């Protein structure tokens, strides 16, 4: 009797196991993504605080970068910028694939994105290793390592999200056209990392 009552209540409420995913696919608010957006807003506040400090130091000092600071080589950072910006477009192809229930396409495009993220981090590591200045050389170099290092930490976290999606995608039907929150969250975070780098690249490498 109790089992029958439960079944009847499910029917009366038009119960569907996929209700949440179905609603998200038809324009209803996805509060999980809203949570991701709030998290990124908080992260943006931290970055913009660092950018504001960088601009404050630049405005206060008579010479910027301070005299004696070795000139930054733009070659590797420019290549890194191209790689990171391109990776956002590559990653979007993965989301488009899963929205067509193409799991292998998701794995392909996210796999390429992961390789591009690794290439970016290796490029940043190479730049650090060959830098002609240190963290304590002057205020500019301190700001340089603080900004690029903090961003590199976020790239690392984004890379872990991508690898997590790839790992979960091994399970049959874990992601589908109706249920792909993990894919969307990872992509949104990666786009955030991309936009922050563009601002950082302009402030630190081009306008300094």
ZATORMAR-457092 format. One record per residue (C-alpha): chain; y, z, x. Coordinates in steps of 0.001 Angstrom, whole numbers. Layout:
N
unit, py, pz, px
A, Y, Z, X
...
END
This chain:
208
unit, py, pz, px
A, 0, 0, 0
A, 2408, 887, 2772
A, 1725, -2391, 4607
A, 2269, -4339, 1385
A, 5597, -2596, 795
A, 6776, -3485, 4298
A, 5833, -7127, 3793
A, 7658, -7213, 457
A, 10787, -5703, 2020
A, 10718, -8320, 4760
A, 10480, -11109, 2231
A, 13276, -9668, 119
A, 15532, -9560, 3169
A, 14558, -13093, 4224
A, 13183, -11655, 7430
A, 12800, -14058, 10354
A, 11681, -13112, 13893
A, 14183, -15568, 15361
A, 17145, -14424, 13243
A, 19274, -13408, 16208
A, 18759, -16632, 18154
A, 19095, -18703, 14986
A, 22404, -17084, 14120
A, 23754, -17601, 17626
A, 22831, -21270, 17492
A, 24773, -21699, 14235
A, 28094, -20294, 15342
A, 27680, -16594, 14566
A, 29136, -14180, 17150
A, 26853, -13420, 20068
A, 27847, -9897, 21045
A, 25810, -10101, 24223
A, 28014, -12906, 25518
A, 31056, -10940, 24384
A, 29838, -8116, 26609
A, 29533, -10522, 29537
A, 33087, -11741, 28905
A, 34404, -8153, 28884
A, 32630, -7513, 32170
A, 34213, -10607, 33704
A, 37643, -9545, 32448
A, 37181, -6236, 34278
A, 36085, -8071, 37428
A, 39098, -10376, 37118
A, 41399, -7353, 37103
A, 39932, -6232, 40438
A, 40373, -9653, 42003
A, 43902, -10074, 40718
A, 44732, -6643, 42129
A, 43536, -7850, 45529
A, 45500, -11078, 45140
A, 48607, -9109, 44191
A, 48243, -6927, 47306
A, 47821, -10048, 49436
A, 51020, -11572, 48000
A, 52859, -8255, 48412
A, 52028, -8088, 52116
A, 53024, -11705, 52492
A, 56404, -11081, 50859
A, 57109, -7915, 52880
A, 56359, -9255, 56352
A, 58944, -11501, 58042
A, 56211, -13754, 59481
A, 53012, -14654, 57637
A, 50395, -14675, 58987
A, 51614, -12188, 61604
A, 52439, -13623, 65014
A, 49411, -14164, 67194
A, 46978, -14709, 64317
A, 44630, -17612, 65164
A, 45001, -20537, 62791
A, 42258, -20862, 60213
A, 40066, -23943, 60476
A, 40026, -25632, 57054
A, 36997, -27870, 57635
A, 34187, -25468, 56706
A, 36081, -23685, 53893
A, 36912, -27063, 52361
A, 33259, -28106, 52479
A, 32303, -24751, 50968
A, 34847, -25278, 48188
A, 33420, -28690, 47361
A, 29880, -27276, 47336
A, 30802, -24377, 45057
A, 32839, -26456, 42607
A, 30100, -29104, 42446
A, 27481, -26401, 41849
A, 29168, -25445, 38562
A, 28689, -28987, 37258
A, 25098, -29022, 38487
A, 24423, -25703, 36770
A, 25856, -26974, 33499
A, 23263, -29727, 33545
A, 20635, -26983, 33476
A, 22116, -25465, 30333
A, 22262, -28887, 28692
A, 18595, -29385, 29575
A, 17413, -26131, 27990
A, 19416, -26902, 24837
A, 17132, -29920, 24574
A, 14072, -27722, 25180
A, 13703, -29275, 28624
A, 12516, -26309, 30680
A, 11671, -28390, 33729
A, 15220, -29780, 33690
A, 16568, -26225, 33592
A, 14457, -25321, 36589
A, 15511, -28423, 38512
A, 19269, -28007, 38025
A, 19276, -24231, 38470
A, 17139, -24636, 41576
A, 19672, -27051, 43066
A, 22477, -24657, 42133
A, 20672, -21836, 43930
A, 20395, -23965, 47077
A, 24103, -24784, 46884
A, 24922, -21080, 46514
A, 22805, -20292, 49576
A, 24578, -23070, 51493
A, 27945, -21541, 50550
A, 26889, -18097, 51816
A, 25530, -19538, 55057
A, 28814, -21395, 55523
A, 30769, -18197, 54996
A, 28511, -16337, 57431
A, 29025, -19067, 60029
A, 32786, -18797, 59589
A, 32668, -15021, 60070
A, 30512, -15310, 63169
A, 32867, -17799, 64839
A, 36135, -16207, 63702
A, 38618, -15603, 66527
A, 39849, -12386, 64928
A, 38382, -9185, 63563
A, 38775, -6981, 60534
A, 41381, -4781, 62277
A, 43379, -7479, 64086
A, 46277, -7322, 61613
A, 47032, -7053, 57902
A, 46305, -10735, 57282
A, 42855, -10628, 58855
A, 42037, -7399, 57004
A, 43023, -9061, 53721
A, 41051, -12178, 54694
A, 37804, -10281, 55177
A, 38390, -8080, 52118
A, 38985, -11043, 49790
A, 36351, -13421, 51126
A, 33798, -10638, 51594
A, 34262, -9272, 48075
A, 33935, -12793, 46702
A, 30842, -13390, 48824
A, 29313, -10278, 47267
A, 29885, -11798, 43826
A, 28333, -15092, 44930
A, 25291, -13130, 46078
A, 25021, -11393, 42704
A, 25423, -14742, 40917
A, 22665, -16179, 43086
A, 20384, -13312, 42056
A, 21126, -14096, 38401
A, 20181, -17728, 38946
A, 16952, -16753, 40689
A, 16213, -14359, 37826
A, 16585, -17207, 35324
A, 14269, -19372, 37422
A, 11692, -16581, 37588
A, 11793, -15938, 33839
A, 11640, -19651, 33065
A, 8095, -19739, 34451
A, 6900, -18088, 31232
A, 6207, -20628, 28504
A, 9003, -20780, 25912
A, 10919, -17885, 27449
A, 14012, -20086, 27200
A, 14488, -22670, 24490
A, 17169, -24477, 22529
A, 17394, -21440, 20233
A, 17082, -18669, 22795
A, 18823, -19069, 26138
A, 21211, -16153, 26523
A, 20165, -15541, 30132
A, 21022, -19122, 31015
A, 24444, -18929, 29372
A, 25261, -15572, 30948
A, 24321, -16780, 34436
A, 26357, -19946, 34016
A, 29395, -18077, 32707
A, 29277, -15710, 35662
A, 28905, -18594, 38119
A, 31921, -20395, 36646
A, 33896, -17161, 37060
A, 32902, -16972, 40734
A, 33922, -20618, 41113
A, 37395, -20158, 39588
A, 38069, -17049, 41682
A, 37164, -18948, 44848
A, 39569, -21774, 44011
A, 42431, -19265, 43677
A, 41337, -17498, 46868
A, 41060, -20765, 48782
A, 44585, -21783, 47772
A, 46141, -18402, 48614
A, 44327, -17644, 51874
A, 43646, -21034, 53398
A, 46207, -23481, 52010
A, 49374, -21503, 51248
A, 49236, -19019, 54139
END
